[in-house]
């Protein structure tokens, strides 16, 4: 009987010890999870501040470029200088651990949004624009995509427009009108093309360097646009001919649209489709902070004169 009681006591003690160890281990694990969660929140917040600093830097560069080059935007200006991967270790406040490898880097570049064809141009006040549809059709042909998608795209954009452009360049609500065909939202990004029958993911990916969706109509900048887009602006103009213009502008950019049209060999530029300056820019940033990573793209619009640029939107991955 005594042995049996001692055996029960030993088993009970072992069970209590096991339970205590399990509870302590669980507490340590929960504490570790909380610490890691706090570290992740701190890293996330630090990447946000780095991104904010990058956008402020880009805004200053664009503002200074507007002062230096009020009437022309070209690829040989300072805004087009990419920021190579730059280490930020010494600027990040954190507890240092001996032997730890802590990576903190920032890289990015500024892209002229007007170097791409703006799909918003395809319709005005919910009516497709034949001239702009022709430009987009030629762009699709230059990229070896189905040109019949131009009419479908223009119709889709016209159907989803919910505002009308005023003469002053602003926007105003159109009373009593809702998007036609039941389409719920306006086009805001190129990936929205996937809602138009005929587009595929690969086709949209191919368009990314040549087309864009901006909040308002814009003209293509002939100083920054690729050959495929330049050729689309001129009926019966080949990509090879446009490529020769791209080579020539590396020596001297176009100071006015008349300088560009004078090199078209008698061919006519699509009306009201091109310019030599830009006011909207994409700022692409890549931030790496230890195990945290942030890729962001922002649209910045320069104001007329020397006013500070404004952030239109920002998208993060």
C-alpha positions as CSV (number, residue, x, y, z in Angstrom):
1,X,0.0,0.0,0.0
2,X,2.8,2.4,0.9
3,X,4.7,1.6,-2.4
4,X,1.5,2.2,-4.3
5,X,1.0,5.6,-2.6
6,X,4.7,6.5,-3.3
7,X,4.2,5.5,-6.9
8,X,1.1,7.7,-7.3
9,X,3.0,10.6,-5.6
10,X,5.9,10.2,-8.0
11,X,3.6,10.1,-11.0
12,X,1.7,13.1,-9.7
13,X,4.9,15.0,-9.2
14,X,6.1,14.2,-12.8
15,X,2.7,15.3,-14.2
16,X,2.9,18.6,-12.2
17,X,6.5,19.1,-13.4
18,X,5.5,18.4,-17.0
19,X,2.5,20.8,-16.7
20,X,4.7,23.5,-15.2
21,X,7.3,23.1,-17.9
22,X,4.6,23.3,-20.6
23,X,3.0,26.4,-19.1
24,X,6.4,28.1,-18.8
25,X,7.3,27.1,-22.4
26,X,4.0,28.4,-23.6
27,X,4.5,31.7,-21.9
28,X,8.0,32.0,-23.4
29,X,6.6,31.2,-26.8
30,X,3.8,33.8,-26.5
31,X,6.3,36.3,-25.4
32,X,8.5,35.6,-28.3
33,X,5.6,35.9,-30.7
34,X,4.7,39.3,-29.2
35,X,8.3,40.5,-29.5
36,X,8.5,39.3,-33.1
37,X,5.2,41.0,-33.8
38,X,6.4,44.3,-32.3
39,X,9.6,44.0,-34.3
40,X,7.6,43.5,-37.5
41,X,5.4,46.5,-36.7
42,X,8.5,48.6,-36.1
43,X,10.1,47.4,-39.4
44,X,6.9,48.2,-41.2
45,X,6.7,51.7,-39.7
46,X,10.3,52.3,-40.6
47,X,9.8,51.3,-44.2
48,X,6.8,53.7,-44.4
49,X,9.0,56.5,-43.2
50,X,11.8,55.6,-45.6
51,X,9.2,55.7,-48.4
52,X,7.9,59.0,-47.3
53,X,11.4,60.4,-47.4
54,X,11.9,58.9,-50.9
55,X,8.8,60.6,-52.1
56,X,9.8,63.9,-50.6
57,X,13.2,63.6,-52.3
58,X,11.5,62.9,-55.7
59,X,9.2,65.9,-55.2
60,X,12.1,68.2,-54.6
61,X,13.9,66.9,-57.7
62,X,10.8,67.5,-59.8
63,X,10.2,70.9,-58.4
64,X,13.8,72.0,-59.1
65,X,13.5,70.6,-62.6
66,X,10.4,72.7,-63.1
67,X,12.4,75.7,-62.2
68,X,15.3,74.8,-64.4
69,X,13.3,73.7,-67.4
70,X,9.9,75.3,-67.3
71,X,8.9,74.5,-70.9
72,X,10.6,71.2,-71.7
73,X,10.8,67.8,-70.0
74,X,13.5,65.5,-71.5
75,X,15.4,62.4,-70.6
76,X,18.7,64.2,-70.2
77,X,17.4,66.2,-67.2
78,X,18.4,65.3,-63.7
79,X,15.0,63.7,-62.8
80,X,15.8,60.8,-65.0
81,X,18.8,59.8,-63.0
82,X,17.9,56.5,-61.1
83,X,18.8,56.0,-57.5
84,X,21.0,52.9,-57.3
85,X,20.6,50.6,-54.3
86,X,21.8,52.7,-51.4
87,X,22.6,51.3,-48.0
88,X,20.8,53.0,-45.1
89,X,22.1,50.9,-42.2
90,X,23.7,53.9,-40.4
91,X,20.4,55.9,-40.6
92,X,18.2,53.2,-39.0
93,X,17.9,53.3,-35.2
94,X,17.9,49.9,-33.7
95,X,19.7,47.8,-31.1
96,X,22.9,46.4,-32.6
97,X,23.7,42.7,-32.1
98,X,27.3,41.6,-32.4
99,X,27.9,39.6,-35.6
100,X,24.4,40.5,-37.0
101,X,24.1,41.3,-40.7
102,X,21.4,44.0,-41.0
103,X,20.4,45.0,-44.5
104,X,18.7,48.3,-45.1
105,X,18.6,49.6,-48.7
106,X,16.7,52.0,-50.9
107,X,16.6,52.2,-54.7
108,X,14.2,53.8,-57.1
109,X,13.7,55.9,-60.2
110,X,11.3,58.5,-61.7
111,X,9.4,57.8,-64.9
112,X,7.6,60.3,-67.0
113,X,4.0,59.2,-67.0
114,X,3.4,61.1,-70.2
115,X,5.9,58.9,-72.0
116,X,3.2,56.3,-72.1
117,X,-0.2,56.5,-73.9
118,X,-2.9,57.5,-71.5
119,X,-6.0,55.3,-71.9
120,X,-8.2,58.0,-70.3
121,X,-7.8,59.9,-73.6
122,X,-9.9,57.3,-75.4
123,X,-13.2,58.8,-74.3
124,X,-14.5,62.3,-73.5
125,X,-17.7,62.8,-71.6
126,X,-18.6,59.2,-72.1
127,X,-18.1,59.3,-75.9
128,X,-15.2,57.5,-77.6
129,X,-12.7,59.9,-79.4
130,X,-12.0,58.6,-82.9
131,X,-8.6,60.3,-83.1
132,X,-7.5,58.7,-79.9
133,X,-9.0,55.4,-80.8
134,X,-6.8,55.5,-84.0
135,X,-3.7,56.2,-81.9
136,X,-4.4,53.3,-79.6
137,X,-5.1,51.0,-82.5
138,X,-1.8,51.8,-84.1
139,X,0.0,51.3,-80.7
140,X,-1.6,47.8,-80.5
141,X,-0.4,47.1,-84.0
142,X,3.1,48.3,-83.2
143,X,3.1,45.9,-80.2
144,X,1.7,43.1,-82.3
145,X,-1.5,42.9,-80.4
146,X,-5.1,42.8,-81.6
147,X,-6.0,46.3,-82.9
148,X,-9.7,45.5,-82.7
149,X,-9.3,45.9,-78.9
150,X,-9.0,49.7,-79.4
151,X,-12.8,50.2,-80.0
152,X,-13.7,47.8,-77.2
153,X,-11.4,49.6,-74.8
154,X,-12.7,53.0,-75.7
155,X,-16.3,51.8,-75.2
156,X,-15.5,50.3,-71.9
157,X,-13.8,53.5,-70.7
158,X,-16.6,55.6,-72.0
159,X,-19.1,53.4,-70.1
160,X,-17.3,53.6,-66.8
161,X,-16.7,57.4,-66.8
162,X,-18.7,59.0,-64.0
163,X,-17.5,62.6,-64.4
164,X,-17.3,65.1,-67.2
165,X,-14.2,67.2,-67.9
166,X,-14.8,70.9,-67.8
167,X,-13.3,73.5,-70.1
168,X,-10.9,74.6,-67.3
169,X,-9.4,71.1,-67.1
170,X,-11.1,70.2,-63.8
171,X,-13.9,67.7,-63.3
172,X,-17.5,68.0,-62.2
173,X,-20.2,65.5,-61.4
174,X,-22.7,64.6,-64.2
175,X,-26.1,64.7,-62.5
176,X,-28.5,61.8,-63.1
177,X,-26.0,59.6,-65.0
178,X,-24.6,56.4,-63.8
179,X,-22.0,54.1,-65.5
180,X,-23.6,52.4,-68.5
181,X,-23.9,48.6,-68.9
182,X,-23.7,48.1,-65.2
183,X,-19.9,48.5,-65.0
184,X,-19.2,49.5,-61.4
185,X,-16.0,51.6,-61.4
186,X,-13.9,53.8,-63.6
187,X,-10.6,52.6,-65.0
188,X,-7.8,53.5,-62.5
189,X,-5.0,51.2,-63.5
190,X,-3.8,49.2,-66.5
191,X,-4.8,45.9,-65.0
192,X,-8.4,47.0,-65.3
193,X,-8.1,46.1,-69.0
194,X,-8.6,42.5,-67.9
195,X,-12.3,43.4,-67.5
196,X,-12.5,44.0,-71.3
197,X,-13.1,40.9,-73.4
198,X,-10.1,39.9,-75.4
199,X,-7.3,41.0,-73.0
200,X,-5.1,38.5,-71.3
201,X,-2.6,38.8,-68.5
202,X,0.3,38.5,-70.9
203,X,-1.1,41.2,-73.2
204,X,-1.6,43.7,-70.3
205,X,2.0,42.9,-69.1
206,X,3.2,43.7,-72.6
207,X,1.4,47.1,-72.5
208,X,2.8,48.2,-69.1
209,X,5.8,50.1,-70.6
210,X,3.7,51.8,-73.3
211,X,0.3,52.6,-71.8
212,X,-1.1,54.0,-68.6
213,X,-4.3,55.1,-66.9
214,X,-4.1,58.6,-65.5
215,X,-6.8,60.5,-63.6
216,X,-7.2,63.1,-66.4
217,X,-6.5,63.3,-70.2
218,X,-2.8,64.1,-71.1
219,X,-0.6,64.4,-74.1
220,X,2.3,62.1,-75.0
221,X,5.7,63.7,-74.4
222,X,7.7,63.2,-77.6
223,X,11.0,63.8,-75.7
224,X,10.4,60.8,-73.5
225,X,8.1,58.4,-75.3
226,X,9.4,55.1,-76.8
227,X,9.4,54.5,-80.5
228,X,6.3,52.4,-80.4
229,X,4.3,55.2,-78.9
230,X,5.8,57.9,-81.1
231,X,4.9,55.8,-84.2
232,X,1.3,55.5,-83.0
233,X,0.9,59.3,-82.9
234,X,1.5,59.6,-86.7
235,X,-0.7,57.7,-89.2
236,X,1.3,55.5,-91.6
237,X,4.5,55.9,-89.6
238,X,6.6,52.9,-88.8
239,X,8.4,51.9,-85.6
240,X,11.7,52.0,-87.5
241,X,11.1,55.6,-88.5
242,X,10.2,56.5,-84.9
243,X,13.3,54.7,-83.6
244,X,15.4,57.0,-85.8
245,X,13.8,60.0,-84.1
246,X,14.6,58.5,-80.7
247,X,18.2,58.2,-81.7
248,X,18.3,61.8,-82.9
249,X,16.7,63.2,-79.8
250,X,19.5,61.8,-77.7
251,X,21.7,64.4,-79.3
252,X,19.3,67.2,-78.8
253,X,15.8,67.0,-77.3
254,X,12.8,68.8,-78.9
255,X,12.4,72.3,-77.6
256,X,8.9,72.6,-79.1
257,X,6.4,70.4,-80.8
258,X,7.1,72.2,-84.1
259,X,10.7,70.8,-84.1
260,X,9.3,67.3,-83.8
261,X,6.7,67.7,-86.6
262,X,9.4,69.1,-88.9
263,X,11.2,65.7,-88.8
264,X,8.1,63.7,-89.8
265,X,8.9,63.8,-93.5
266,X,5.7,65.6,-94.4
267,X,3.4,63.2,-92.4
268,X,0.9,64.7,-90.0
269,X,0.9,64.3,-86.3
270,X,-2.5,63.4,-84.8
271,X,-4.1,66.6,-83.5
272,X,-3.8,67.6,-79.9
273,X,-1.9,64.4,-79.1
274,X,1.7,65.4,-78.2
275,X,3.8,67.9,-76.3
276,X,7.4,68.5,-75.2
277,X,6.7,68.8,-71.4
278,X,5.2,66.7,-68.7
279,X,3.5,67.4,-65.4
280,X,2.9,63.8,-64.1
281,X,5.5,61.4,-63.0
282,X,5.7,57.9,-61.6
283,X,8.1,57.4,-58.7
284,X,9.1,53.7,-58.2
285,X,10.7,52.8,-54.9
286,X,12.2,49.5,-53.5
287,X,12.9,49.3,-49.8
288,X,14.6,46.4,-48.1
289,X,14.8,46.5,-44.3
290,X,16.0,43.3,-42.6
291,X,13.2,40.8,-43.3
292,X,10.8,43.6,-44.3
293,X,10.4,44.6,-48.0
294,X,8.3,47.3,-49.6
295,X,7.9,48.0,-53.4
296,X,5.9,51.1,-54.1
297,X,4.8,53.2,-57.1
298,X,3.4,56.7,-56.7
299,X,2.0,59.2,-59.1
300,X,3.2,62.8,-58.5
301,X,1.8,65.8,-60.3
302,X,3.7,69.0,-60.7
303,X,1.8,72.2,-60.3
304,X,2.1,75.1,-62.8
305,X,4.9,77.5,-62.0
306,X,7.2,76.6,-59.1
307,X,4.5,75.2,-56.7
308,X,5.2,72.1,-54.7
309,X,4.2,68.8,-56.5
310,X,1.3,66.9,-55.1
311,X,0.9,63.1,-54.5
312,X,-2.0,61.8,-56.5
313,X,-1.9,58.2,-55.5
314,X,0.4,55.5,-54.1
315,X,0.3,51.8,-54.6
316,X,2.3,49.4,-52.4
317,X,3.3,45.7,-52.7
